[in-house]
Amino acid sequence: MDPLLRRAADNLLALVISVGVCYSHVSLAGVGSPALKELISGDLVWLYDDFQVIGPESLDADECSKRVPPLAFKPPNIEVACYSFRYQVTDFSPHALLLRSQAKRIGNRRKLVVYNHGHGGLPNDHEPYAHRFLTELLTYGVDILLVSMPFTGIDVAHTPVKIKTWDGWATLDPGLLVENPAMQHGVFETLDTGRSHYIRIFIDSAVMSVVALRKSYDDFFYVGLSGGATVGLYTCSLLTRLVDACFLMSGVMPLSHRLTVNNLGDAEQHSSGFHNNVSTLGLIKDIHGSSTSLFLSYNSDDPCCFDGDSARRLKDDLDELGISEILTIRESAQHDYDAELLANTIIRWPGKPNRQ
């Protein structure tokens, strides 16, 4: 595996064998859209009562290579496709990057993993566990859809961004995000989202992509680390009719357990405008009671966030709900996950007949 972990010397365009599986153009205006209304569910459907998203829209290879940074690992033989999303309230445009494996699948199931690496954006040279996980999936014929938190990973902003604030339009200099990291997601608190919430911009690249690709795959999985797990809980809550399993590592935590230095997180993780309508424990319970399997994993001595003490408090909460078996605490002093176990679980996931 080691040779596959070296940094790709060429940019993403060199990885493009062909741009495959183009999405059809999808414009979903809100929960009133029949296509969307039939496919999302749960307590978060109110997010789709306001402001429009247009997408996914396919980008050609040249445009994709301009917008998406080089990957820090060399995938095996793949096809690459790039997609973007547009909004009424900002010209910031989230993206999704589809890595389509050319390897032979185990069994006849077509599987897609939506992967969000959290605030880290994309796995870097010092995160070989993530390289191993993604490479293993592609090696065994599992496709990957990479999505990122806004202004990170494949969505780093290089030009000024217009934002419709509650007081009118303004322009954000992306250089300020480097000088003041608290602005990176805090700036979204200024976004005029009407009756909805800006968390939409954190999850639409995953939610809308799965909706658009629902007939192209037999099994869907969501894998999120840290902030990618936080927004993964919301994504999976909306997609219980489509997603088979959600694996959320070191990122899901009720607000009552967040008031420590390592747990508070970023603006989107404790926004009162969102949590006024949302119960973290309620979402966990609802997903667990659906056809979607939910797994929460934490590290005993995580140096980043949500260590074993926090996880045990959450486990006590889940025990009162009778569902504490979905949470595991592994022995690790890293902010990571068991790449081999996770990949093997997904690769060998039996799937459900006639899910479509």
Buried (B, 14 or more C-beta within 10 A) or exposed (E): EEEBBEEBEEBBBEBBEEBBEEBEEBEBBBBEBEEBBEBBBBBBBBBBEBBBBBBBBBBEBEEBBEBBBBBBBBBBEBBBBBBBBBBEBBEBBBBBBBBBBEBEBEEEBBBBBBBBBBBBBBBBEEBBBBBBBBBBBBBBBBBBBBBBBBBBBBBBBEEEBEBBBEEEEEEBEBEEBEEEEEBBBBBBBBBBBEEBBBBBBBBBBBBBBBBBBBEBBBBBBBBBBBBBBBBBBBBBBBBBBBBBBBBBBBBBBBBEBBEEEEBEBBBBBBBEEBBEEBEBBBBBBBBBEBEBBBBBBBBBEBEBBBBBBBBBEBBEBBEEBEBBEBBEBBEBEEBBBBBEEBBEBBBEBEEEEEBE
